[in-house]
Amino acid sequence: MGVIIRRYLPVVILLLFAGLSAGLLLNRPQPQQKLIENIVPVLDVMQVKKQQLRFSIHSYGMVKPKHQAELVAQVSGIVNRLTPAFAVGQFVQKGQVLAYLDDDDYHADLAQAQATLAQAKAKLEQEIAHGIVAKKNLRHVAVAKQSALGLRIPQRKQEQANVKFAQAALARAQRNVTRTSITAPFDGLITEKTVNIGTHVNVGEQLGRIFGTDVARIRLPVTPQAFSFLDTNALNTHVILASERLGQPYQHWQADFIGTEGIIDQQS
């Protein structure tokens, strides 16, 4: 009996395995067929029209004055008085006096130049009179034999040159007196002051700096993409400028677009 079981056991196992496999195949779920729905797209058609559009381009820049200058001394001397307007942050008008230099020596030079001019004019008048007398004395001499030296013509020309020289010296002395007063070259804002009362300044030494307040300019960088929206030929196009405080705009100005520089920032 044991020999028969061992002989037919593998066959029985194979039959059982085949039966189980057949049962699983017969009882497996059938795949469901999914119906494909045809979706029809909905189109909205509109006619394209050509029209003008306005593009807004934003940029940031620093406000700088169109005119700015250094206040320098045209004559040397000691600062003996400063006006209240000559202070950082003060607005001044063109021609307004800001500082005074000691002008005693320049007034003395002016008086000396006036005296020198008066002496030169007196000598010229004397020489003209001498020429008239010389011409009378030589009236009996033929004109061809009369010399310029005898008629005192060279002496008169020399005195005329002395008068012109004295007039130029007087004009220079007058300019030096006026230059002892330091004035504002244009309407502006004092941004720097480097002198005080008692400071000795030399010719060409800087006393301060002034920024003009009539016209301001702002250089605004733009990206190449934004630059393509700019009409570079439309000069004097109005733009809106806004200043910010704590990240919020609080003041606006209307400005004019005056052109492009055509410079590319290589760093950005």
ABEGO torsion letter per residue (X at the ends): XAAAAAAAAAAAAAAAAAAAAAAAAAABBBBBBBBBBBBBBBBBBBBBBBBBBBBBBBBBBBBBBABBBBBBBABBEBBABBBAABBBGBBBBBGBBABBBBAAAAAAAAAAAAAAAAAAAAAAAAAAAAAAAAAAAAAABBAAABBAAAAGAAAAAAAAAAAAAAAAAAAAAAAAAAAABBBBABBBBBABBABBBGBBBBBGBBAEBBBBAABBBBBBBBBAAAAAABBAABBGBBBBBBBBBGGBBABBBBBBBAEBAGBBBAAX
